[in-house]
Amino acid sequence: MAESRKYSVLTLKKLFALSGNKCCFLEQDCSVLLFDGETFNGEIAHIEGLNNKSARYNSQNINPNEFDNLIVMCPSHHSKIDKNEGKYTTSILKQWKAEHEAKFLENPTLIDEDRINSIIENQIIIDNSITTINSNNTINNNYYGNQSINQILEDDEIIREIFDYIDTSITYPSEHIRSLTKENINFRLKVKIDLNFPEEHRNRVNSMIVNSTKRKNLVDDYLRELSELNDDKPDILREKIQSCFCEILGVTDHNIKIKDFSAFEKLAKRILPVRYIEDSKYQINAKAIIIHYFEICNLGEEPVDLIQLNLF
């Protein structure tokens, strides 16, 4: 179980976007602004404590630093709820979180990189494996770039909805042989594109990859979060997408040469609920999911030199 304060940038952006810049203490009105100009006056509080010395600790919560377990409060009220956990229980704080954030769903507060950096300076540690912090403690803008928080929240919700649909509504074709091998590799993407697509299709594939970059980061975040909760679930989702891929190409091997860019477009539609097949917002997020699996060599022919090096 994690015992340090490590939050992804996406978690912080969502948390503060839905805070309304106000302390989440609902017993009485709090006048403290979390951000007052350039000054950060808030603290991130855990609903279920970070470790066994923390208030409301739950040993079953293996991801206490995830969005659903966090609220933002002023220091005074943060201290108050932790010193009186018998009164401020987990159920009460979860209710407060839901009520407080519901007020700002339609009009979330924009939190930019400067404000995220302000949080870092207040001793909140960002996990270097999830985001990039430069030597001067500023965040690399290449992660989510200049996407608005509204767009990030919407894409994140769509991606989770698509994965939920894959999990609950897509079954394995009987002829597709399941394989539970775990792949965690790096590879030369250009080599794989050249191997799988004729020259006239490569520009379209590259364009799809560029357009999917920011959303693919959300896919990576979600699957990382999911693997911590259920180690087998990412494998099951991967296998279902591989099954759909095989179904579209009429093959039984998901590591076969793709040849036609339209296979990606068909696969993106195959993993969407019927009501969203023609929805451009859902299509672009579905394509980000497909690109994720193509990049990590779960779809398409694998470069021979990398196979020989046992990287696949």
BELFEN-V118385 format. One record per residue. N is the residue number from 1. RES is the residue in one small letter. PHI is phi in whole degrees, -180 to 180 (none if undefined). OMEGA is omega in radians with two decimals (none if undefined). Layout:
BEGIN
N&RES&PHI&OMEGA ; N&RES&PHI&OMEGA
END
This chain:
BEGIN
1&m&none&3.12 ; 2&a&-70&3.12 ; 3&e&-122&3.10 ; 4&s&-117&-3.11 ; 5&r&-86&3.12 ; 6&k&-123&-3.09 ; 7&y&-125&3.04 ; 8&s&-74&3.10 ; 9&v&-60&3.13 ; 10&l&-61&3.11 ; 11&t&-59&-3.14 ; 12&l&-65&-3.13 ; 13&k&-64&3.13 ; 14&k&-65&-3.08 ; 15&l&-61&-3.09 ; 16&f&-80&3.09 ; 17&a&-62&-3.10 ; 18&l&-97&3.11 ; 19&s&-85&-3.05 ; 20&g&67&-3.09 ; 21&n&63&-3.10 ; 22&k&-127&3.08 ; 23&c&-64&-3.11 ; 24&c&-88&3.05 ; 25&f&-109&-2.96 ; 26&l&-99&3.12 ; 27&e&-67&3.07 ; 28&q&-152&-3.12 ; 29&d&-69&3.09 ; 30&c&-112&-3.05 ; 31&s&-91&-3.09 ; 32&v&-73&3.03 ; 33&l&-87&3.14 ; 34&l&-62&3.01 ; 35&f&-114&3.08 ; 36&d&-115&-2.99 ; 37&g&68&3.14 ; 38&e&-92&-3.06 ; 39&t&-93&3.08 ; 40&f&-95&-3.08 ; 41&n&-107&-3.03 ; 42&g&-102&3.03 ; 43&e&-140&3.07 ; 44&i&-87&-3.12 ; 45&a&-108&3.08 ; 46&h&-91&3.05 ; 47&i&-68&2.98 ; 48&e&-103&-2.93 ; 49&g&-56&-3.08 ; 50&l&-71&3.13 ; 51&n&-148&-3.01 ; 52&n&-71&3.04 ; 53&k&-101&-3.08 ; 54&s&-96&3.10 ; 55&a&-64&3.06 ; 56&r&60&-3.13 ; 57&y&-63&3.10 ; 58&n&-130&-3.07 ; 59&s&-64&-3.14 ; 60&q&-82&-3.14 ; 61&n&-86&-3.07 ; 62&i&-88&-3.14 ; 63&n&-131&-3.07 ; 64&p&-68&-3.12 ; 65&n&-94&3.12 ; 66&e&-82&-3.06 ; 67&f&-50&-3.04 ; 68&d&-66&-3.11 ; 69&n&-105&-3.03 ; 70&l&-123&2.98 ; 71&i&-136&3.12 ; 72&v&-114&-3.10 ; 73&m&-137&2.96 ; 74&c&-73&-3.10 ; 75&p&-56&-3.09 ; 76&s&-64&-3.11 ; 77&h&-76&3.03 ; 78&h&-61&3.12 ; 79&s&-63&-3.09 ; 80&k&-64&-3.09 ; 81&i&-70&-3.12 ; 82&d&-80&3.12 ; 83&k&-83&-3.12 ; 84&n&-136&-3.07 ; 85&e&-69&3.07 ; 86&g&-67&3.10 ; 87&k&-88&-3.10 ; 88&y&-98&-3.04 ; 89&t&-79&3.10 ; 90&t&-58&-3.09 ; 91&s&-65&3.12 ; 92&i&-66&-3.11 ; 93&l&-68&3.07 ; 94&k&-65&3.09 ; 95&q&-65&3.10 ; 96&w&-60&-3.14 ; 97&k&-58&-3.11 ; 98&a&-62&-3.13 ; 99&e&-67&-3.09 ; 100&h&-66&-3.08 ; 101&e&-71&3.13 ; 102&a&-62&-3.13 ; 103&k&-67&-2.99 ; 104&f&-118&3.14 ; 105&l&-61&-3.10 ; 106&e&-80&-3.10 ; 107&n&-141&-3.08 ; 108&p&-66&3.12 ; 109&t&-81&3.11 ; 110&l&-73&3.04 ; 111&i&-120&-3.08 ; 112&d&-95&-3.07 ; 113&e&-64&3.13 ; 114&d&-62&3.14 ; 115&r&-73&3.04 ; 116&i&-60&3.12 ; 117&n&-63&3.09 ; 118&s&-63&3.11 ; 119&i&-67&3.11 ; 120&i&-58&-3.13 ; 121&e&-65&3.09 ; 122&n&-92&2.99 ; 123&q&74&3.04 ; 124&i&-90&-3.00 ; 125&i&-89&3.07 ; 126&i&-99&-3.11 ; 127&d&-69&-3.11 ; 128&n&-65&3.13 ; 129&s&-79&-3.10 ; 130&i&-104&3.11 ; 131&t&-138&-3.09 ; 132&t&-112&3.07 ; 133&i&-112&3.14 ; 134&n&-74&-3.07 ; 135&s&-62&3.13 ; 136&n&-96&3.07 ; 137&n&68&3.03 ; 138&t&-108&-3.07 ; 139&i&-86&3.06 ; 140&n&-67&-3.08 ; 141&n&-69&-3.10 ; 142&n&-72&-3.05 ; 143&y&-68&3.05 ; 144&y&-115&3.07 ; 145&g&57&-3.07 ; 146&n&-102&3.07 ; 147&q&-57&3.08 ; 148&s&-71&3.13 ; 149&i&-62&3.11 ; 150&n&-61&-3.13 ; 151&q&-67&3.13 ; 152&i&-62&-3.14 ; 153&l&-63&-3.12 ; 154&e&-67&3.13 ; 155&d&-64&3.13 ; 156&d&-60&3.13 ; 157&e&-66&3.14 ; 158&i&-65&-3.13 ; 159&i&-61&3.11 ; 160&r&-65&3.13 ; 161&e&-67&3.12 ; 162&i&-65&3.13 ; 163&f&-64&3.09 ; 164&d&-64&3.09 ; 165&y&-64&3.11 ; 166&i&-58&-3.08 ; 167&d&-66&-3.01 ; 168&t&-97&-2.97 ; 169&s&-119&-3.14 ; 170&i&-103&-3.13 ; 171&t&-112&3.13 ; 172&y&-81&2.97 ; 173&p&-62&-3.04 ; 174&s&-62&-3.08 ; 175&e&-83&-3.12 ; 176&h&-89&-3.10 ; 177&i&-84&-3.12 ; 178&r&-75&3.08 ; 179&s&-135&-3.07 ; 180&l&-98&3.10 ; 181&t&-68&3.14 ; 182&k&-100&-3.14 ; 183&e&-115&3.12 ; 184&n&-140&-2.96 ; 185&i&-133&2.98 ; 186&n&-112&-3.12 ; 187&f&-160&3.14 ; 188&r&-86&-3.02 ; 189&l&-61&-3.11 ; 190&k&-60&3.12 ; 191&v&-60&-3.10 ; 192&k&-71&3.09 ; 193&i&-62&-3.14 ; 194&d&-62&-3.11 ; 195&l&-72&-3.00 ; 196&n&-98&-3.03 ; 197&f&-129&3.03 ; 198&p&-67&-3.03 ; 199&e&-55&-3.08 ; 200&e&-70&3.13 ; 201&h&-102&-2.96 ; 202&r&-69&3.12 ; 203&n&-63&3.12 ; 204&r&-68&3.10 ; 205&v&-65&3.13 ; 206&n&-61&3.11 ; 207&s&-63&3.12 ; 208&m&-64&3.13 ; 209&i&-66&3.13 ; 210&v&-62&-3.13 ; 211&n&-68&-3.08 ; 212&s&-97&-2.96 ; 213&t&-55&-3.07 ; 214&k&-67&-3.13 ; 215&r&-71&3.11 ; 216&k&-64&3.05 ; 217&n&-62&3.08 ; 218&l&-68&3.08 ; 219&v&-61&3.13 ; 220&d&-59&3.13 ; 221&d&-61&-3.09 ; 222&y&-64&-3.10 ; 223&l&-68&3.07 ; 224&r&-65&3.10 ; 225&e&-62&-3.12 ; 226&l&-65&-3.11 ; 227&s&-65&3.11 ; 228&e&-73&3.13 ; 229&l&-85&-3.08 ; 230&n&-150&-3.00 ; 231&d&-61&-3.10 ; 232&d&-86&-3.00 ; 233&k&-60&3.11 ; 234&p&-58&3.10 ; 235&d&-65&-3.13 ; 236&i&-64&3.11 ; 237&l&-63&3.12 ; 238&r&-59&-3.11 ; 239&e&-64&3.12 ; 240&k&-67&3.10 ; 241&i&-67&3.06 ; 242&q&-62&3.11 ; 243&s&-63&3.10 ; 244&c&-63&3.10 ; 245&f&-61&3.12 ; 246&c&-63&3.12 ; 247&e&-62&-3.12 ; 248&i&-66&-3.12 ; 249&l&-86&-3.13 ; 250&g&70&-3.12 ; 251&v&-130&3.08 ; 252&t&-116&-3.11 ; 253&d&-115&-3.11 ; 254&h&-76&3.11 ; 255&n&-101&3.10 ; 256&i&-92&3.13 ; 257&k&-60&-3.04 ; 258&i&-79&3.04 ; 259&k&75&-3.01 ; 260&d&-118&-3.14 ; 261&f&-58&-3.10 ; 262&s&-60&3.10 ; 263&a&-62&3.09 ; 264&f&-65&-3.13 ; 265&e&-64&3.12 ; 266&k&-67&-3.14 ; 267&l&-67&3.11 ; 268&a&-60&3.13 ; 269&k&-73&-3.10 ; 270&r&-65&-3.09 ; 271&i&-92&3.12 ; 272&l&-102&2.96 ; 273&p&-58&-3.05 ; 274&v&-53&-3.07 ; 275&r&-67&-3.10 ; 276&y&-113&-3.04 ; 277&i&-59&-3.12 ; 278&e&-99&3.14 ; 279&d&-84&-3.04 ; 280&s&-62&3.14 ; 281&k&-66&3.12 ; 282&y&-73&3.14 ; 283&q&-61&-3.08 ; 284&i&-68&3.08 ; 285&n&-75&3.07 ; 286&a&-64&3.11 ; 287&k&-65&3.08 ; 288&a&-63&3.09 ; 289&i&-65&-3.14 ; 290&i&-63&3.14 ; 291&i&-62&3.09 ; 292&h&-55&-3.09 ; 293&y&-72&3.07 ; 294&f&-65&-3.11 ; 295&e&-62&-3.09 ; 296&i&-93&3.00 ; 297&c&65&3.03 ; 298&n&-92&3.14 ; 299&l&-136&3.06 ; 300&g&90&-3.12 ; 301&e&-67&-3.09 ; 302&e&-96&3.06 ; 303&p&-58&-3.03 ; 304&v&-60&-3.09 ; 305&d&-63&3.13 ; 306&l&-77&3.06 ; 307&i&-62&-3.11 ; 308&q&-65&3.11 ; 309&l&-88&3.13 ; 310&n&60&3.10 ; 311&l&-90&-3.14 ; 312&f&-121&none
END
